Amino acid sequence: MPDLNSLERKFGRFAIPYLIPAIALLQLLNFFLLDANPNFIGFLAFSPAAIFKGEVWRLLTWITVPDTSNILWIIIGTLFTIWIGKTLEEEWGAFKVTAFVAITILAVAISGIIVKFLIPGLAIIPLPTLSIYFGGALIATFAFLFPDKEILLFFVIPVKLKWIGFLAGGWAIYEIVDIPVLAPYVIACWAGFLAFVAPEAIRNIKQGRKTASRRAKFTAATSSGEEAFHTCTTCSITDISAPETEFRIAANGEEYCVTCLEKNTAS
């Protein structure tokens, strides 16, 4: 994927501020329109066959279909999504949030083309629940960025967002396994998460394994009674626990491993 900063310099003017709150409000509006005329959903839902017949607005309108028929849940969901959208934009900026949504919409469009030619029977069926999968991906993204934030489930039970994120991911996997023909659509709705969050999550996992390995080596070296010649002031690794690591004496007279020294110098 091209560097996001360079893309923002070129196309930043196309960023849409408050995009996710706008989507949430459109879902709320469509909730009442659908309540007045249930057939209205037939004009909004994603349908590859209908799109190929010229109803191209469905490439966008599917994301504004409400994911519940209960008025209480749509109000709660709208407020929750607006909060997520504003916080996500503060963290990422309007351009990255816009790119997140745009990648999802593009991925869904591509999945529709695939389904149209590989599973023609499915292509004629409107998919009014597609926005639910996007909502799950949005929650999982937010949970990854703010795992220890707490929400009150049912206004009573405090739950950290990371558990909600795991639940959203698990539900998406369940849907793929339970209804394999929907797999292209479910994966497409998670395209933004896969593009912006999954790579960082993989890096964190790898870094966590490296850290655990270093701690294990350090513990083994300590218990063996060997005395280290070099010890990093910041992370405490030694020339025994990490023999491949280089150590340096900083200007303050303290000894650091090269990695921590670079971090301290940068800060």
N, C-alpha and C positions, 0 to 999 in steps of 0.2 A: 504494500500500500504506500502511495506517495506520502512524503512528510506532511503532517497536518498543518504545521506552521507555515510552510511554503504555500499550501493550498489556501490557507486563510489570508495570506498576503495578496493572493491573486483574486480570490472569490469572496473575501470577507464581507463585501457589500451585499451579498445575497443571503446573509444570515438573517433568520427570522426570530426576533426577540419574543420571548414568552410563547414559543411554539407549542410546547407540551401543555401548558395551561389552556391555550386556545383549543387544542384537540379535546381536552377534558370538557370545556364548555360546549363545544359542538356536540359531544356525546350526550351531554345533559339536554341540549336543545332537541336533538333527534329523539331522545327518550320521550319527550312530550309530543313530538310530531308522530312518532310511531304509536303512542297511546291513542292519539286521535284517529290515525289511519294505519293500522297494522300492515297494510299492503305496501306502505312507503318503503319498508326495508328492502323490498324487491328492487328498488332503484339505487340502493346504496351498497348492497353486499357485493363482495368480490366474486366475479363469475368469468372465467376465461372465455367461455363461449360467447357471452354477451359483449365482452370487450372486443373480441375479434369481429363482432358485428357492428362495431362503431361506438359502443357505450363506454368510451374511454374514461369518463369521469369516475368509474368504479376503481380505477387504479389509485385514486386518492380517497374516495369516500368510505372505503371499507374501514379505514382507521377511525372514523367518526361514529361507527355503529356502537351504541351502548352495549355493555357486556352483562347487563342484568335487566330484569323486568320489574324489579322491586324498587319503589320510589325511595325508600330509606337507604338502600345500598347504593343507588346511583348518586344520591347526595353525598354520602360518606366517601364514595369512590371519587367523586369529582373534587372534593376538598383535599383528599389524600393525594390525588394526581397533581393538583395545582401546587401543593407543597413540594412534592417530588420535583416537579418541573422547575420551580423557582430555585430550589436548592441546587439542583443539578446544573442550572445555568450559572449560578454563582461560582460553582466549582469548576466547570468546564469552559464557560463562555457560550454565547449564543451560536457561534459558528459550529462548534463541535456538537452541540445538541441538535442543530439543524442537520448536520452530516449524519448523526446517529439515526434520525428519523428518515432522511433521504435514502440512506443505505438500506434500511428496512423496506421502504416502499419499492425500491428498485429490485431488491431480492425477491419480494413477493411477486412482482411483475414477471421476473424471470422464471420463478417457479410455476406461474400460470402458463407460460409458454411451454415449459417442459410437460406439464400435466396435459395440456391441450393436445400434444402430439403423441404422448405415451399412454395416457389414460383418458381417451375421449369421453368415456361415460361420466367420469368425475368432472370433466370440464364444464358440463352443462348444469351442474348443481351449484347454486349460489351458496356462499359460505359466510353467513351472518355472524359467526362466532370468531372470525379471524382476529378481531381486535383484542380478544381475551388473551391470545398468545403474545401479542405485542405488549399488553399490560403486564404479563408475567415477566417478560424480558426487561421491561423498564424497572420493575420492582427489584429484580435480581441485580441489575446494574447499580441501582441506588444502594442496595444492601452491601454490595462489594465496596463501594466508596465509603460508606458509613456503617460498618458492621456492628458497632457497639451502640448506635442510637437506639433508643427504646420507643416503642409505640404501645398504646393501651389497646390490646386486642379485646373487642367487644366493650371498649371503654372501661375495662376492669383489669385485665391481665397484662402486666408489663412483659413485653417480649422484645428481645433484641432483633434488629433488622436482619442480621445474618441468618437467623433461623427462618425468617420469612423468605429470604432469598433462596435458601436451600430447598424450601418447600416449593417455590415457584419453579426451580430447575428440575426437581424431582417430578413435579406434575407434567412438565413439558416432555420429559423422557417417557413417562407413563403413556402419554397421548401418542407418542411416536410408536411405541411398542404395541399399544392396544389397537391403534388404527393406522397401520403402516401407510395407507394411501394418502394420509394427511401429512406424512413426514416432510415432504418438500415445503409445505406451507408453514409448518411449525418451525422448522429450521430457518426458513426465510424470515419469520417474525423475530427470530433471535439473532438476525444478522448484525445488528448494531452492537449487541452484547459480544458476539463472537469477534467482531472487528476491533472494538475499543477496550473491552474488559478481559476477555479470555487470554490474550497474550501476556498481559500484566499479571494475571492470576497464575499462569504457568511459570513466569519468572519468579514470582513470590514463592511458589512451591519448591522450585529448584534452589532458590536462595535459602529457604528454610532447611532443606536437606543438607546443604553445605554447612550451615551453621550448626545443625545437630551433629554432623560428623566431626566438626572441629571441637565441639564441646565434649564429645565422647573421647576424642584423642587427648584432650586436655585432662579430662578426668582420669583416663588410663595412665597418663604420664605422672599425674599427681599421686595416684595411689601406688605407683611403682617406686616412689621415693627418689626419682631422678630430680636433679636440681637444674632448672632452666637457666641459660645464660642470658637470653633475651626474653622480655615480657612486654607486651603492648599495654600501655597505660589505659587505653580506651576499652578494647574488647577482651583483654587478658589472654590472648593466645600467646603461645611461647614457641621457641625454636624446637621444642620437643613435640608439642601437640601439632604444630604445623611446620615441619622442617623445610618445606619449600618456600616459606614466606621470608621476605626480606624485612629487616628492621632498621630504623633510622632514629637518630637523636634530634629532636626538634630544637628550635631556638630557646624554648623555655626549659631546656634541660631534661625533658621527659622523653622516654623511649616509646615509639609507636611502630606498628606494622605499616607497611607502605600504603595499604588501603585506607587505614584510619588517618594517616598523616595527610593524604591527599584530601580527604573529607574535611579535616580541620583547617587545612590551608585554603580550601575553597570557601569555607564559611567565614 
